[in-house]
């Protein structure tokens, strides 16, 4: 069996709840890499909903400069 893991950087966003609903409706369990500054900015309501759906949350620093 082939397995892929969907990772999403720089979470949360205003669209976190919708993103989680999209993924879980398709039996996809994403890993959200969360930044502290974005958690301060967007709150944790979407992340709490994500945890309730079995989404994996990971640490992605407090903030960082864009890589590009």
PDB file of N, CA, C and O in Angstrom:
ATOM      1  N   UNK A   1       0.847  -1.184   0.000  1.00  0.00           N
ATOM      2  CA  UNK A   1       0.000   0.000   0.000  1.00  0.00           C
ATOM      3  C   UNK A   1       0.887   1.241   0.000  1.00  0.00           C
ATOM      4  O   UNK A   1       1.847   1.331   0.766  1.00  0.00           O
ATOM      5  N   UNK A   2       0.558   2.187  -0.860  1.00  0.00           N
ATOM      6  CA  UNK A   2       1.268   3.461  -0.925  1.00  0.00           C
ATOM      7  C   UNK A   2       0.597   4.442   0.023  1.00  0.00           C
ATOM      8  O   UNK A   2      -0.629   4.505   0.113  1.00  0.00           O
ATOM      9  N   UNK A   3       1.416   5.200   0.722  1.00  0.00           N
ATOM     10  CA  UNK A   3       0.871   6.180   1.660  1.00  0.00           C
ATOM     11  C   UNK A   3       1.574   7.508   1.459  1.00  0.00           C
ATOM     12  O   UNK A   3       2.795   7.568   1.322  1.00  0.00           O
ATOM     13  N   UNK A   4       0.795   8.554   1.444  1.00  0.00           N
ATOM     14  CA  UNK A   4       1.329   9.909   1.344  1.00  0.00           C
ATOM     15  C   UNK A   4       0.841  10.697   2.547  1.00  0.00           C
ATOM     16  O   UNK A   4      -0.244  10.438   3.067  1.00  0.00           O
ATOM     17  N   UNK A   5       1.630  11.643   2.982  1.00  0.00           N
ATOM     18  CA  UNK A   5       1.258  12.498   4.110  1.00  0.00           C
ATOM     19  C   UNK A   5       1.170  13.929   3.601  1.00  0.00           C
ATOM     20  O   UNK A   5       2.128  14.459   3.038  1.00  0.00           O
ATOM     21  N   UNK A   6       0.020  14.545   3.802  1.00  0.00           N
ATOM     22  CA  UNK A   6      -0.192  15.931   3.406  1.00  0.00           C
ATOM     23  C   UNK A   6       0.243  16.829   4.556  1.00  0.00           C
ATOM     24  O   UNK A   6      -0.317  16.764   5.650  1.00  0.00           O
ATOM     25  N   UNK A   7       1.242  17.664   4.303  1.00  0.00           N
ATOM     26  CA  UNK A   7       1.691  18.624   5.311  1.00  0.00           C
ATOM     27  C   UNK A   7       1.356  20.030   4.837  1.00  0.00           C
ATOM     28  O   UNK A   7       1.490  20.354   3.657  1.00  0.00           O
ATOM     29  N   UNK A   8       0.921  20.852   5.772  1.00  0.00           N
ATOM     30  CA  UNK A   8       0.526  22.219   5.459  1.00  0.00           C
ATOM     31  C   UNK A   8       1.270  23.147   6.406  1.00  0.00           C
ATOM     32  O   UNK A   8       1.079  23.088   7.620  1.00  0.00           O
ATOM     33  N   UNK A   9       2.114  23.998   5.852  1.00  0.00           N
ATOM     34  CA  UNK A   9       2.901  24.937   6.649  1.00  0.00           C
ATOM     35  C   UNK A   9       2.113  26.207   6.955  1.00  0.00           C
ATOM     36  O   UNK A   9       1.108  26.523   6.318  1.00  0.00           O
ATOM     37  N   UNK A  10       2.616  26.913   7.955  1.00  0.00           N
ATOM     38  CA  UNK A  10       2.140  28.258   8.300  1.00  0.00           C
ATOM     39  C   UNK A  10       0.664  28.307   8.673  1.00  0.00           C
ATOM     40  O   UNK A  10      -0.057  29.222   8.276  1.00  0.00           O
ATOM     41  N   UNK A  11       0.231  27.330   9.428  1.00  0.00           N
ATOM     42  CA  UNK A  11      -1.130  27.330   9.965  1.00  0.00           C
ATOM     43  C   UNK A  11      -1.126  28.061  11.305  1.00  0.00           C
ATOM     44  O   UNK A  11      -0.056  28.218  11.893  1.00  0.00           O
ATOM     45  N   UNK A  12      -2.238  28.502  11.800  1.00  0.00           N
ATOM     46  CA  UNK A  12      -3.556  28.491  11.189  1.00  0.00           C
ATOM     47  C   UNK A  12      -3.746  29.683  10.265  1.00  0.00           C
ATOM     48  O   UNK A  12      -2.886  30.556  10.148  1.00  0.00           O
ATOM     49  N   UNK A  13      -4.901  29.690   9.616  1.00  0.00           N
ATOM     50  CA  UNK A  13      -5.287  30.796   8.742  1.00  0.00           C
ATOM     51  C   UNK A  13      -6.788  31.010   8.907  1.00  0.00           C
ATOM     52  O   UNK A  13      -7.443  30.259   9.630  1.00  0.00           O
ATOM     53  N   UNK A  14      -7.332  32.013   8.255  1.00  0.00           N
ATOM     54  CA  UNK A  14      -8.786  32.186   8.318  1.00  0.00           C
ATOM     55  C   UNK A  14      -9.539  31.006   7.698  1.00  0.00           C
ATOM     56  O   UNK A  14     -10.750  30.882   7.885  1.00  0.00           O
ATOM     57  N   UNK A  15      -8.845  30.153   6.974  1.00  0.00           N
ATOM     58  CA  UNK A  15      -9.472  29.049   6.253  1.00  0.00           C
ATOM     59  C   UNK A  15      -9.192  27.682   6.872  1.00  0.00           C
ATOM     60  O   UNK A  15      -9.495  26.656   6.263  1.00  0.00           O
ATOM     61  N   UNK A  16      -8.627  27.657   8.059  1.00  0.00           N
ATOM     62  CA  UNK A  16      -8.245  26.384   8.676  1.00  0.00           C
ATOM     63  C   UNK A  16      -9.435  25.446   8.827  1.00  0.00           C
ATOM     64  O   UNK A  16      -9.345  24.269   8.476  1.00  0.00           O
ATOM     65  N   UNK A  17     -10.533  25.948   9.340  1.00  0.00           N
ATOM     66  CA  UNK A  17     -11.708  25.091   9.559  1.00  0.00           C
ATOM     67  C   UNK A  17     -12.192  24.486   8.236  1.00  0.00           C
ATOM     68  O   UNK A  17     -12.490  23.293   8.177  1.00  0.00           O
ATOM     69  N   UNK A  18     -12.272  25.294   7.184  1.00  0.00           N
ATOM     70  CA  UNK A  18     -12.724  24.800   5.882  1.00  0.00           C
ATOM     71  C   UNK A  18     -11.732  23.799   5.299  1.00  0.00           C
ATOM     72  O   UNK A  18     -12.133  22.807   4.691  1.00  0.00           O
ATOM     73  N   UNK A  19     -10.447  24.056   5.482  1.00  0.00           N
ATOM     74  CA  UNK A  19      -9.422  23.143   4.998  1.00  0.00           C
ATOM     75  C   UNK A  19      -9.543  21.782   5.680  1.00  0.00           C
ATOM     76  O   UNK A  19      -9.457  20.741   5.028  1.00  0.00           O
ATOM     77  N   UNK A  20      -9.740  21.801   6.983  1.00  0.00           N
ATOM     78  CA  UNK A  20      -9.897  20.555   7.736  1.00  0.00           C
ATOM     79  C   UNK A  20     -11.151  19.814   7.265  1.00  0.00           C
ATOM     80  O   UNK A  20     -11.109  18.599   7.068  1.00  0.00           O
ATOM     81  N   UNK A  21     -12.240  20.515   7.087  1.00  0.00           N
ATOM     82  CA  UNK A  21     -13.474  19.879   6.613  1.00  0.00           C
ATOM     83  C   UNK A  21     -13.278  19.254   5.231  1.00  0.00           C
ATOM     84  O   UNK A  21     -13.750  18.147   4.973  1.00  0.00           O
ATOM     85  N   UNK A  22     -12.579  19.970   4.346  1.00  0.00           N
ATOM     86  CA  UNK A  22     -12.289  19.459   3.006  1.00  0.00           C
ATOM     87  C   UNK A  22     -11.494  18.157   3.091  1.00  0.00           C
ATOM     88  O   UNK A  22     -11.833  17.170   2.439  1.00  0.00           O
ATOM     89  N   UNK A  23     -10.447  18.163   3.891  1.00  0.00           N
ATOM     90  CA  UNK A  23      -9.575  16.983   3.999  1.00  0.00           C
ATOM     91  C   UNK A  23     -10.299  15.810   4.642  1.00  0.00           C
ATOM     92  O   UNK A  23     -10.260  14.698   4.116  1.00  0.00           O
ATOM     93  N   UNK A  24     -10.955  16.040   5.767  1.00  0.00           N
ATOM     94  CA  UNK A  24     -11.588  14.924   6.466  1.00  0.00           C
ATOM     95  C   UNK A  24     -12.748  14.338   5.665  1.00  0.00           C
ATOM     96  O   UNK A  24     -13.026  13.144   5.779  1.00  0.00           O
ATOM     97  N   UNK A  25     -13.428  15.148   4.860  1.00  0.00           N
ATOM     98  CA  UNK A  25     -14.499  14.628   4.013  1.00  0.00           C
ATOM     99  C   UNK A  25     -13.953  13.662   2.964  1.00  0.00           C
ATOM    100  O   UNK A  25     -14.692  12.840   2.423  1.00  0.00           O
ATOM    101  N   UNK A  26     -12.656  13.766   2.683  1.00  0.00           N
ATOM    102  CA  UNK A  26     -12.010  12.903   1.694  1.00  0.00           C
ATOM    103  C   UNK A  26     -11.094  11.866   2.340  1.00  0.00           C
ATOM    104  O   UNK A  26     -10.247  11.264   1.680  1.00  0.00           O
ATOM    105  N   UNK A  27     -11.284  11.672   3.647  1.00  0.00           N
ATOM    106  CA  UNK A  27     -10.501  10.698   4.419  1.00  0.00           C
ATOM    107  C   UNK A  27      -9.002  10.994   4.378  1.00  0.00           C
ATOM    108  O   UNK A  27      -8.179  10.081   4.312  1.00  0.00           O
ATOM    109  N   UNK A  28      -8.663  12.281   4.419  1.00  0.00           N
ATOM    110  CA  UNK A  28      -7.274  12.738   4.459  1.00  0.00           C
ATOM    111  C   UNK A  28      -7.024  13.315   5.842  1.00  0.00           C
ATOM    112  O   UNK A  28      -7.774  14.171   6.310  1.00  0.00           O
ATOM    113  N   UNK A  29      -5.967  12.845   6.497  1.00  0.00           N
ATOM    114  CA  UNK A  29      -5.579  13.403   7.791  1.00  0.00           C
ATOM    115  C   UNK A  29      -4.320  14.238   7.580  1.00  0.00           C
ATOM    116  O   UNK A  29      -3.226  13.678   7.494  1.00  0.00           O
ATOM    117  N   UNK A  30      -4.445  15.557   7.493  1.00  0.00           N
ATOM    118  CA  UNK A  30      -3.261  16.391   7.254  1.00  0.00           C
ATOM    119  C   UNK A  30      -2.465  16.619   8.529  1.00  0.00           C
ATOM    120  O   UNK A  30      -2.954  16.408   9.639  1.00  0.00           O
ATOM    121  N   UNK A  31      -1.230  17.055   8.342  1.00  0.00           N
ATOM    122  CA  UNK A  31      -0.392  17.533   9.435  1.00  0.00           C
ATOM    123  C   UNK A  31      -0.273  19.042   9.251  1.00  0.00           C
ATOM    124  O   UNK A  31       0.261  19.506   8.243  1.00  0.00           O
ATOM    125  N   UNK A  32      -0.764  19.803  10.212  1.00  0.00           N
ATOM    126  CA  UNK A  32      -0.680  21.268  10.150  1.00  0.00           C
ATOM    127  C   UNK A  32       0.522  21.728  10.945  1.00  0.00           C
ATOM    128  O   UNK A  32       0.593  21.510  12.155  1.00  0.00           O
ATOM    129  N   UNK A  33       1.473  22.366  10.270  1.00  0.00           N
ATOM    130  CA  UNK A  33       2.628  22.943  10.953  1.00  0.00           C
ATOM    131  C   UNK A  33       2.259  24.370  11.343  1.00  0.00           C
ATOM    132  O   UNK A  33       2.088  25.239  10.488  1.00  0.00           O
ATOM    133  N   UNK A  34       2.139  24.593  12.641  1.00  0.00           N
ATOM    134  CA  UNK A  34       1.595  25.842  13.176  1.00  0.00           C
ATOM    135  C   UNK A  34       2.696  26.802  13.605  1.00  0.00           C
ATOM    136  O   UNK A  34       3.681  26.412  14.233  1.00  0.00           O
ATOM    137  N   UNK A  35       2.502  28.059  13.252  1.00  0.00           N
ATOM    138  CA  UNK A  35       3.390  29.141  13.683  1.00  0.00           C
ATOM    139  C   UNK A  35       2.735  29.881  14.832  1.00  0.00           C
ATOM    140  O   UNK A  35       1.532  30.145  14.812  1.00  0.00           O
ATOM    141  N   UNK A  36       3.532  30.211  15.829  1.00  0.00           N
ATOM    142  CA  UNK A  36       3.015  30.912  16.997  1.00  0.00           C
ATOM    143  C   UNK A  36       2.412  32.262  16.667  1.00  0.00           C
ATOM    144  O   UNK A  36       1.368  32.615  17.215  1.00  0.00           O
ATOM    145  N   UNK A  37       3.044  33.032  15.782  1.00  0.00           N
ATOM    146  CA  UNK A  37       2.502  34.348  15.471  1.00  0.00           C
ATOM    147  C   UNK A  37       1.150  34.254  14.785  1.00  0.00           C
ATOM    148  O   UNK A  37       0.295  35.118  14.980  1.00  0.00           O
ATOM    149  N   UNK A  38       0.946  33.206  13.978  1.00  0.00           N
ATOM    150  CA  UNK A  38      -0.347  33.039  13.311  1.00  0.00           C
ATOM    151  C   UNK A  38      -1.410  32.566  14.305  1.00  0.00           C
ATOM    152  O   UNK A  38      -2.589  32.891  14.161  1.00  0.00           O
ATOM    153  N   UNK A  39      -0.988  31.797  15.314  1.00  0.00           N
ATOM    154  CA  UNK A  39      -1.926  31.399  16.361  1.00  0.00           C
ATOM    155  C   UNK A  39      -2.373  32.635  17.146  1.00  0.00           C
ATOM    156  O   UNK A  39      -3.542  32.753  17.514  1.00  0.00           O
ATOM    157  N   UNK A  40      -1.445  33.547  17.397  1.00  0.00           N
ATOM    158  CA  UNK A  40      -1.798  34.808  18.059  1.00  0.00           C
ATOM    159  C   UNK A  40      -2.759  35.617  17.193  1.00  0.00           C
ATOM    160  O   UNK A  40      -3.707  36.219  17.698  1.00  0.00           O
ATOM    161  N   UNK A  41      -2.506  35.626  15.888  1.00  0.00           N
ATOM    162  CA  UNK A  41      -3.299  36.432  14.960  1.00  0.00           C
ATOM    163  C   UNK A  41      -4.688  35.850  14.709  1.00  0.00           C
ATOM    164  O   UNK A  41      -5.674  36.588  14.699  1.00  0.00           O
ATOM    165  N   UNK A  42      -4.777  34.529  14.506  1.00  0.00           N
ATOM    166  CA  UNK A  42      -6.032  33.914  14.092  1.00  0.00           C
ATOM    167  C   UNK A  42      -6.729  33.112  15.191  1.00  0.00           C
ATOM    168  O   UNK A  42      -7.825  32.593  14.980  1.00  0.00           O
ATOM    169  N   UNK A  43      -6.107  33.011  16.345  1.00  0.00           N
ATOM    170  CA  UNK A  43      -6.719  32.253  17.432  1.00  0.00           C
ATOM    171  C   UNK A  43      -6.599  30.763  17.227  1.00  0.00           C
ATOM    172  O   UNK A  43      -5.968  30.298  16.278  1.00  0.00           O
ATOM    173  N   UNK A  44      -7.213  30.021  18.131  1.00  0.00           N
ATOM    174  CA  UNK A  44      -7.067  28.571  18.060  1.00  0.00           C
ATOM    175  C   UNK A  44      -8.376  27.832  17.842  1.00  0.00           C
ATOM    176  O   UNK A  44      -8.407  26.608  17.971  1.00  0.00           O
ATOM    177  N   UNK A  45      -9.456  28.528  17.518  1.00  0.00           N
ATOM    178  CA  UNK A  45     -10.733  27.845  17.303  1.00  0.00           C
ATOM    179  C   UNK A  45     -10.641  26.825  16.173  1.00  0.00           C
ATOM    180  O   UNK A  45     -11.107  25.695  16.314  1.00  0.00           O
ATOM    181  N   UNK A  46     -10.044  27.221  15.059  1.00  0.00           N
ATOM    182  CA  UNK A  46      -9.886  26.292  13.936  1.00  0.00           C
ATOM    183  C   UNK A  46      -8.995  25.124  14.289  1.00  0.00           C
ATOM    184  O   UNK A  46      -9.217  24.004  13.828  1.00  0.00           O
ATOM    185  N   UNK A  47      -7.979  25.382  15.111  1.00  0.00           N
ATOM    186  CA  UNK A  47      -7.078  24.305  15.517  1.00  0.00           C
ATOM    187  C   UNK A  47      -7.762  23.337  16.472  1.00  0.00           C
ATOM    188  O   UNK A  47      -7.523  22.131  16.408  1.00  0.00           O
ATOM    189  N   UNK A  48      -8.603  23.849  17.349  1.00  0.00           N
ATOM    190  CA  UNK A  48      -9.364  22.961  18.244  1.00  0.00           C
ATOM    191  C   UNK A  48     -10.284  22.059  17.429  1.00  0.00           C
ATOM    192  O   UNK A  48     -10.401  20.868  17.719  1.00  0.00           O
ATOM    193  N   UNK A  49     -10.925  22.609  16.428  1.00  0.00           N
ATOM    194  CA  UNK A  49     -11.772  21.810  15.542  1.00  0.00           C
ATOM    195  C   UNK A  49     -10.930  20.769  14.801  1.00  0.00           C
ATOM    196  O   UNK A  49     -11.363  19.633  14.609  1.00  0.00           O
ATOM    197  N   UNK A  50      -9.728  21.166  14.390  1.00  0.00           N
ATOM    198  CA  UNK A  50      -8.832  20.238  13.698  1.00  0.00           C
ATOM    199  C   UNK A  50      -8.468  19.066  14.606  1.00  0.00           C
ATOM    200  O   UNK A  50      -8.506  17.912  14.181  1.00  0.00           O
ATOM    201  N   UNK A  51      -8.120  19.362  15.837  1.00  0.00           N
ATOM    202  CA  UNK A  51      -7.782  18.293  16.779  1.00  0.00           C
ATOM    203  C   UNK A  51      -8.968  17.350  16.989  1.00  0.00           C
ATOM    204  O   UNK A  51      -8.791  16.135  17.077  1.00  0.00           O
ATOM    205  N   UNK A  52     -10.160  17.905  17.069  1.00  0.00           N
ATOM    206  CA  UNK A  52     -11.363  17.082  17.230  1.00  0.00           C
ATOM    207  C   UNK A  52     -11.547  16.123  16.059  1.00  0.00           C
ATOM    208  O   UNK A  52     -12.148  15.060  16.215  1.00  0.00           O
ATOM    209  N   UNK A  53     -11.033  16.492  14.891  1.00  0.00           N
ATOM    210  CA  UNK A  53     -11.144  15.655  13.685  1.00  0.00           C
ATOM    211  C   UNK A  53      -9.947  14.715  13.516  1.00  0.00           C
ATOM    212  O   UNK A  53      -9.880  13.975  12.535  1.00  0.00           O
ATOM    213  N   UNK A  54      -9.007  14.736  14.457  1.00  0.00           N
ATOM    214  CA  UNK A  54      -7.860  13.841  14.380  1.00  0.00           C
ATOM    215  C   UNK A  54      -6.689  14.384  13.588  1.00  0.00           C
ATOM    216  O   UNK A  54      -5.748  13.649  13.289  1.00  0.00           O
ATOM    217  N   UNK A  55      -6.735  15.666  13.244  1.00  0.00           N
ATOM    218  CA  UNK A  55      -5.634  16.291  12.518  1.00  0.00           C
ATOM    219  C   UNK A  55      -4.411  16.380  13.437  1.00  0.00           C
ATOM    220  O   UNK A  55      -4.543  16.609  14.639  1.00  0.00           O
ATOM    221  N   UNK A  56      -3.243  16.200  12.867  1.00  0.00           N
ATOM    222  CA  UNK A  56      -1.998  16.262  13.626  1.00  0.00           C
ATOM    223  C   UNK A  56      -1.480  17.694  13.572  1.00  0.00           C
ATOM    224  O   UNK A  56      -1.357  18.273  12.493  1.00  0.00           O
ATOM    225  N   UNK A  57      -1.174  18.267  14.740  1.00  0.00           N
ATOM    226  CA  UNK A  57      -0.591  19.609  14.807  1.00  0.00           C
ATOM    227  C   UNK A  57       0.880  19.486  15.150  1.00  0.00           C
ATOM    228  O   UNK A  57       1.268  18.687  16.002  1.00  0.00           O
ATOM    229  N   UNK A  58       1.689  20.280  14.482  1.00  0.00           N
ATOM    230  CA  UNK A  58       3.134  20.268  14.710  1.00  0.00           C
ATOM    231  C   UNK A  58       3.618  21.702  14.858  1.00  0.00           C
ATOM    232  O   UNK A  58       2.967  22.642  14.403  1.00  0.00           O
ATOM    233  N   UNK A  59       4.767  21.855  15.498  1.00  0.00           N
ATOM    234  CA  UNK A  59       5.353  23.168  15.757  1.00  0.00           C
ATOM    235  C   UNK A  59       6.163  23.613  14.546  1.00  0.00           C
ATOM    236  O   UNK A  59       6.903  22.824  13.958  1.00  0.00           O
ATOM    237  N   UNK A  60       6.016  24.889  14.176  1.00  0.00           N
ATOM    238  CA  UNK A  60       6.727  25.424  13.008  1.00  0.00           C
ATOM    239  C   UNK A  60       7.369  26.767  13.348  1.00  0.00           C
ATOM    240  O   UNK A  60       7.440  27.643  12.486  1.00  0.00           O
ATOM    241  N   UNK A  61       7.828  26.944  14.552  1.00  0.00           N
ATOM    242  CA  UNK A  61       8.469  28.148  15.063  1.00  0.00           C
ATOM    243  C   UNK A  61       7.431  29.210  15.435  1.00  0.00           C
ATOM    244  O   UNK A  61       6.230  29.023  15.236  1.00  0.00           O
ATOM    245  N   UNK A  62       7.914  30.305  15.968  1.00  0.00           N
ATOM    246  CA  UNK A  62       6.998  31.397  16.282  1.00  0.00           C
ATOM    247  C   UNK A  62       6.746  32.235  15.035  1.00  0.00           C
ATOM    248  O   UNK A  62       5.609  32.621  14.765  1.00  0.00           O
ATOM    249  N   UNK A  63       7.796  32.515  14.277  1.00  0.00           N
ATOM    250  CA  UNK A  63       7.669  33.229  13.005  1.00  0.00           C
ATOM    251  C   UNK A  63       8.939  32.985  12.203  1.00  0.00           C
ATOM    252  O   UNK A  63       9.950  32.551  12.755  1.00  0.00           O
ATOM    253  N   UNK A  64       8.892  33.257  10.921  1.00  0.00           N
ATOM    254  CA  UNK A  64      10.098  33.117  10.081  1.00  0.00           C
ATOM    255  C   UNK A  64       9.935  33.955   8.822  1.00  0.00           C
ATOM    256  O   UNK A  64       8.824  34.330   8.445  1.00  0.00           O
ATOM    257  N   UNK A  65      11.026  34.233   8.201  1.00  0.00           N
ATOM    258  CA  UNK A  65      11.023  34.957   6.928  1.00  0.00           C
ATOM    259  C   UNK A  65      10.638  33.984   5.821  1.00  0.00           C
ATOM    260  O   UNK A  65      10.981  32.805   5.899  1.00  0.00           O
ATOM    261  N   UNK A  66       9.942  34.445   4.802  1.00  0.00           N
ATOM    262  CA  UNK A  66       9.621  33.565   3.670  1.00  0.00           C
ATOM    263  C   UNK A  66      10.893  32.987   3.045  1.00  0.00           C
ATOM    264  O   UNK A  66      11.897  33.686   2.910  1.00  0.00           O
ATOM    265  N   UNK A  67      10.845  31.734   2.674  1.00  0.00           N
ATOM    266  CA  UNK A  67      12.022  31.057   2.116  1.00  0.00           C
ATOM    267  C   UNK A  67      12.357  31.554   0.714  1.00  0.00           C
ATOM    268  O   UNK A  67      13.515  31.502   0.300  1.00  0.00           O
ATOM    269  N   UNK A  68      11.361  32.033  -0.016  1.00  0.00           N
ATOM    270  CA  UNK A  68      11.594  32.427  -1.398  1.00  0.00           C
ATOM    271  C   UNK A  68      12.177  33.785  -1.479  1.00  0.00           C
ATOM    272  O   UNK A  68      12.440  34.280  -2.575  1.00  0.00           O
TER     273      UNK A  68
END
